[in-house]
Amino acid sequence: MRGCWNHDRFCRGVLSVEDAVVRGRLYEMPSGIPVLQVPESATAGDWASVHGELLTFDDHEFRLSAIDRLEGFHPGGPSLYRRVLVPVCIRQEVVLGAWAYAEESEQRFHRLLLDGRWPS
């Protein structure tokens, strides 16, 4: 996210940054790190709007591997998060698929961010 300590290091090669919204829940862990939880299916249920940024990279395969390491995601192995393809809404109407890092359970979560924004 723009303004965070790791943005310049891990977001080289960004072609565009757009405000975006996904369906899910956003939590803040005791360490202050935000954690996204997304629904397993397309049903709306009690999921909320989570606000963030959609980044488009010059070489997404190369850049994604660096971000995987940052997020502790190891394809095929034990990981802190799972990388999932989620529907993303930009400019209030355009919906497309994008990669996001999500957690499955709520047991490590500290605080639900009701407004779906981090920092809140």
C-alpha positions in Angstrom: 0.0 0.0 0.0 1.3 3.5 -0.8 3.0 5.0 2.1 3.9 1.7 3.8 7.5 0.9 4.7 7.7 -1.9 2.1 6.0 -0.2 -0.9 9.1 1.2 -2.6 11.1 -2.1 -2.2 8.4 -4.5 -3.4 6.4 -2.4 -5.7 9.0 -1.5 -8.3 7.7 -1.9 -11.8 4.2 -0.7 -10.9 2.4 0.7 -14.0 -0.7 1.8 -12.1 -2.3 2.0 -8.7 -6.1 2.2 -8.4 -8.4 2.3 -5.4 -10.2 -1.0 -5.3 -12.9 -2.9 -3.3 -13.2 -6.6 -2.6 -15.9 -8.5 -0.5 -14.6 -10.0 2.7 -13.6 -9.0 6.2 -10.5 -7.1 7.3 -8.9 -7.7 10.7 -5.9 -6.1 12.5 -3.6 -8.5 14.3 -2.1 -7.6 17.6 1.2 -6.8 15.7 -0.7 -4.2 13.7 -0.7 -6.2 10.5 -3.9 -6.2 8.4 -5.4 -9.6 7.5 -8.0 -10.2 4.8 -10.5 -13.0 5.0 -12.5 -13.6 1.8 -15.6 -15.8 1.2 -15.1 -19.3 -0.3 -18.0 -18.7 -2.8 -19.6 -15.8 -4.6 -22.5 -15.5 -2.1 -22.7 -12.2 -0.4 -23.7 -13.4 3.1 -22.5 -11.1 5.9 -19.3 -10.1 4.0 -18.4 -6.4 3.8 -16.6 -4.1 1.5 -12.8 -4.1 2.1 -11.0 -1.1 0.6 -7.5 -1.3 -0.8 -5.4 -0.8 -3.9 -5.1 -2.7 -7.2 -1.5 -2.6 -8.5 -0.7 -3.4 -12.1 2.9 -4.4 -12.7 5.2 -4.4 -15.8 6.2 -8.0 -15.3 3.6 -9.5 -13.0 5.1 -13.0 -12.8 8.5 -11.7 -11.7 7.1 -9.2 -9.3 4.6 -11.6 -7.8 7.3 -14.0 -6.6 8.9 -11.2 -4.6 5.5 -10.2 -3.0 4.9 -13.9 -2.3 8.1 -14.0 -0.2 7.1 -10.7 1.6 3.7 -12.2 2.4 5.1 -15.6 3.5 3.3 -17.5 0.7 5.0 -20.6 -0.5 3.1 -22.3 -3.4 2.6 -26.0 -2.5 4.1 -25.6 1.0 3.1 -24.3 4.4 2.3 -20.6 4.2 1.2 -17.7 6.5 -1.4 -16.8 3.9 -2.9 -18.2 0.8 -2.9 -16.3 -2.5 -6.4 -16.3 -3.9 -8.0 -14.9 -7.1 -10.8 -12.5 -6.0 -13.2 -10.3 -7.9 -12.1 -6.6 -7.5 -14.3 -3.6 -8.2 -12.5 -0.5 -9.4 -14.1 2.9 -10.4 -17.3 1.7 -8.7 -18.3 -0.6 -11.6 -15.5 -2.4 -13.4 -15.1 -5.9 -11.9 -12.0 -8.0 -12.7 -10.0 -10.8 -11.1 -6.8 -10.0 -9.1 -4.5 -11.8 -6.7 -4.9 -11.1 -2.9 -3.4 -12.7 0.2 -5.9 -14.0 2.6 -6.1 -15.9 5.9 -8.6 -18.7 6.4 -9.4 -18.7 10.1 -10.2 -16.0 12.6 -8.4 -17.4 15.6 -5.3 -15.2 15.2 -7.2 -12.1 14.5 -7.3 -9.3 17.0 -9.8 -6.8 15.9 -12.4 -6.6 13.1 -12.1 -3.4 11.1 -15.7 -2.6 10.6 -15.1 0.1 8.0 -13.0 -2.3 5.9 -10.0 0.1 5.8 -6.5 -0.1 7.1 -5.0 1.8 8.7 -8.4 2.5 10.3 
